[in-house]
Structure formats: structure tokens, C-alpha cells
């Protein structure tokens, strides 16, 4: 009985998980992305890591460029307009061993870090400057930091650069 209920729920949720319509060029041009980051965004990123790394003084950073305008669409939240950037960080873990440079995706809105996607939550491609976000509960997205055509996918949505 329980398996039947779970199977039915999975089928229902999968059928509901369709890509929402993409914003029109006019909506993209007039959207509220929040204020362009005027803060020292690199310092904000380092402050975010200061609270979360076991040995923050060991951290080494590679900033992949300043936050850029873009948008994401999620099933639950609809379209969100914001700024994003990828930062790679190498720091010592609790054992004192460097982890290697791991990518983090930072989403900024109105000079605040709105969301951070951590390693394992997305796959960053250096060649295409894209981050594919893995399916997580009922909310999922695909963030891409480049201009490109709509990608048809039942498992992901897109973050598009609108420069």
C-alpha cells in the first residue's frame, strides 16, 4: 500500500515538474535584478567562508569574474532575477589537508548573498562557464553564465546571462 502511494506521488510530482515559460525579451529588459553589486563582493564571499570553513586562514580563492545579471526559473519560486558568480576555493579540512579547488556558485541580490550552491549541489564546467544544478527535493534549477538558446530538459531549468 505504502509503495503504491509513494509511486503515485512520484509520478504526479514528475508530471508536474515541467519547465515554466521563459521570460520574454521585454520582461528580461525591465526585470528587477536588484541593485548592481556595489559592495566588495569578494570580501562578502570571503566573509561567508570565514563562518563556514574549519581553517579559514588557509583558504585560497579563484574568482571567476564579477557577478553578472541573469535569471533562474524554479518550479516552486517561478522566475528569479539576480546576479551570480562562481568562486573556487581551496582550504584545509579538519584533518589539516587541502581539499583542492572546489567551485561554489554565489547568487547576489541587492548587495546580499541570496543563495550559495556548494560542491556536490552543481557541476561547474570551466570550458562553458556553466553550472548544472542537481535535482534537490522539489526545487531545481540549471544555472548557466552564458547566453545561449533554451535547452529542453525535464530535469533542469536555466540561469541565463542577460548582458
Buried (B, 14 or more C-beta within 10 A) or exposed (E): EEEEEEEEEEEEEEEEBEBEEBBEEEEBEEBEBBEEBEEEBEEBBBEBBEEEBEEBEBBEBEBBEEBBBBBBBBBEEEBBBBBBBBBBBBBBEEEEEEBEBBBBBBBBBBBEBBBBBEBEEBEBEEEEBBBBBBEEEEEBBBBBBBEEEEEEEEEBBBBBBBE
